Amino acid sequence: MRPRAPVKSTRATRRPRRSAPVPYLPAVAACASGFPARAPEEATVKSERGKPSRASHVEMTEIVMPADTNQHDRVWGGRVMSLIDKAAAIAALRHSRTHVVTALVDGLEFKQPVRRGHILRLLAAVNAVFGSSMEVGVKVLSEDPLTGEQAHCCSAYATMVSLDAAGRPARAPRLLVRTAEERRREREAGQRRRDRLRRRAREAKRATGGYSRGR
C-alpha cells in the first residue's frame, strides 16, 4: 500500500491581530502614578514663568592639596576665587539653562585662612535676576577633617550673564521667591545693584570732567 499524502487544511491561516494604538496611554500612566500628564510645551512655559531658588542650589566639596597652598601651608586666594567662579557658574546654568559668563565679583573678603588638608565647602544659589543678569551668592566654609569643626572662610556675590546661541545677552527666567530668607536675599541683591549703578555713574561723570578739580 502506498502511503497517503498529507491532507491540507482548508482553514485560512489567521494573521495575528495588531493591537490598536492607545492615544491616551501617557495620560493613563500619569494618572496611575498620581501625577497629571503634561505636554512638553507646557513644561517649557512653566520654566519661562520662573524658577525657585532651590533649583539653582549648588554644593561643591574640595580638599586642599599641597599644590593649592602657599609657603605657609595656607590655600591660595586665587584658588578659592576660581572655585567661587565655578560654583557661581553652575548655579547660573541651572537657573537659566543657557550659556553664562561672569560679569563681576564683589564683596569678596577672606575671614579665616584655610590650611592644607582641610576641606572646602562651597554653597551657591541665585539671589536675584535682573533681565539677563543674575546675582549668585557663594559662601565658602572650611572644615577640619579630623575634628569636623567648620569655619566661615569667605563669601562673594557674582554677577552672571545669560547668553543665547549667538553669544548675545538673553533674558533669564525670573526668580520665584517664597520664603522670608529668599526675599531678604533678593532685596539685598537689588540694593547692591543700585549701589553699583550709582558708583558707575559717578565714575563715568568723573571721567568726563563732571566733577570740579577740588572735589
C-alpha positions in Angstrom: 0.0 0.0 0.0 1.2 3.5 -0.9 1.3 6.0 2.0 -1.4 8.6 1.9 -0.4 12.2 1.1 -0.9 14.6 3.9 -4.3 16.3 3.9 -4.0 20.1 3.6 -6.2 22.1 6.0 -8.9 24.2 4.3 -8.9 26.8 7.1 -7.3 30.1 6.2 -4.2 31.0 8.1 -5.1 33.7 10.6 -2.7 36.6 11.0 -2.2 37.9 14.4 -4.3 40.9 15.1 -2.4 44.1 15.7 -3.5 46.0 18.8 -4.8 49.5 18.0 -2.7 52.3 19.4 -4.0 53.8 22.6 -4.0 57.6 22.2 -4.3 58.4 25.9 -1.7 55.9 27.2 0.6 58.7 28.6 -2.4 60.2 30.5 -3.4 56.8 31.9 0.1 56.1 33.0 0.3 59.5 34.6 -3.0 59.1 36.4 -1.8 55.7 37.7 1.4 57.3 39.1 -0.5 60.1 40.8 0.8 62.9 38.6 -1.1 64.6 35.9 0.1 64.3 32.3 1.8 67.5 31.0 2.8 68.3 27.5 6.4 69.3 26.8 5.5 72.8 25.7 3.6 73.3 29.0 6.7 72.4 30.9 8.7 74.9 28.9 6.1 77.7 29.5 6.3 77.0 33.2 10.1 77.3 33.3 9.8 80.6 31.4 7.4 81.9 34.0 10.0 81.5 36.7 12.1 79.1 38.8 12.5 78.8 42.5 15.8 79.5 44.2 16.3 75.8 45.2 16.5 74.8 41.5 19.9 76.6 41.3 21.4 75.3 44.6 25.0 74.1 44.4 27.2 72.4 46.9 30.8 71.7 46.0 33.4 69.9 48.1 37.2 70.2 47.6 40.2 69.1 49.6 43.1 71.5 49.9 46.2 69.8 48.3 49.8 70.9 48.6 49.7 72.4 45.1 46.8 74.7 46.3 48.8 76.2 49.2 51.5 78.9 49.6 54.7 78.6 51.6 52.8 78.9 54.8 50.6 75.9 54.0 47.6 78.2 53.5 45.4 78.0 50.5 46.0 80.5 47.7 43.3 83.2 47.5 43.3 82.8 43.7 42.4 79.1 44.1 39.4 79.9 46.3 38.3 82.6 43.8 38.5 80.1 41.0 36.2 77.7 42.9 33.8 80.5 43.7 33.6 81.4 40.0 32.9 77.7 39.1 30.2 77.3 41.8 28.5 80.6 40.6 28.6 79.5 37.0 26.9 76.1 37.9 24.2 77.9 39.8 23.5 80.3 37.0 23.5 77.5 34.5 20.9 75.6 36.5 18.7 78.6 36.7 18.9 79.8 33.1 19.8 76.6 31.2 21.8 78.8 28.8 25.5 79.7 28.4 26.7 82.1 31.1 29.6 84.4 31.6 31.0 86.2 34.7 30.4 89.9 34.6 31.8 90.8 38.0 32.5 89.5 41.5 32.2 91.9 44.5 32.0 91.6 48.3 34.9 89.0 48.5 36.6 89.2 51.9 38.7 86.4 53.4 37.8 86.0 57.1 39.6 82.8 58.0 42.7 81.0 56.5 42.3 77.5 55.1 45.1 75.1 55.9 46.5 72.3 53.8 44.4 69.1 54.1 41.3 70.9 55.1 38.0 70.5 53.2 36.4 73.4 51.4 32.6 73.5 51.1 31.1 76.0 48.6 27.3 76.8 48.8 25.9 78.8 45.9 22.4 79.9 44.8 20.8 82.6 42.6 19.8 85.5 44.8 18.1 87.7 42.2 17.5 88.1 38.5 17.7 91.4 36.6 16.8 90.7 33.0 19.8 88.9 31.5 22.0 89.1 34.6 21.8 87.1 37.8 23.4 87.6 41.2 24.7 84.4 42.7 25.7 84.3 46.3 28.5 82.0 47.2 29.5 81.0 50.8 32.8 79.2 51.4 33.3 77.1 54.5 36.4 75.3 55.7 36.2 72.0 57.6 38.9 70.3 59.7 38.8 66.7 58.5 39.9 65.4 61.9 37.6 67.3 64.2 34.7 68.2 61.8 34.9 71.9 63.0 33.8 74.4 60.4 34.8 78.0 59.9 33.5 80.7 57.5 36.3 81.3 55.1 34.6 84.0 52.9 31.5 85.0 50.9 31.1 86.5 47.5 28.5 87.9 45.2 29.0 87.1 41.5 27.0 88.7 38.6 26.5 86.2 35.8 25.0 87.0 32.4 22.8 84.6 30.4 23.8 84.3 26.7 21.9 83.0 23.7 23.3 80.7 21.0 24.8 83.8 19.2 26.6 85.0 22.4 24.2 87.9 23.0 22.6 88.6 26.4 19.4 86.7 26.8 16.6 87.1 29.3 16.9 84.6 32.2 13.8 83.1 33.9 12.6 85.3 36.8 13.3 84.1 40.3 10.3 82.8 42.4 10.9 83.9 45.9 8.8 82.1 48.5 10.4 82.3 51.9 11.4 85.3 54.1 15.1 84.4 53.7 14.8 84.3 49.9 13.0 87.7 49.9 15.8 89.2 52.1 18.5 87.9 49.7 16.6 89.3 46.7 16.1 92.7 48.4 19.8 93.0 49.4 20.9 91.9 45.9 18.8 94.7 44.4 20.4 97.2 46.8 23.9 96.1 45.8 22.9 96.5 42.2 21.6 100.0 42.7 24.8 100.9 44.6 27.0 99.6 41.7 25.0 101.6 39.2 25.3 104.8 41.2 29.1 104.1 41.7 29.4 103.5 38.0 27.6 106.7 37.1 29.9 108.7 39.5 33.0 107.2 37.9 31.7 108.0 34.4 30.9 111.6 35.4 34.3 112.0 37.0 36.0 110.6 33.8 34.2 113.1 31.6 35.1 116.0 33.8 31.8 116.4 35.5 33.4 117.0 38.9 35.4 120.1 39.7 39.1 119.6 40.5 38.7 120.5 44.1 36.4 117.5 44.9 
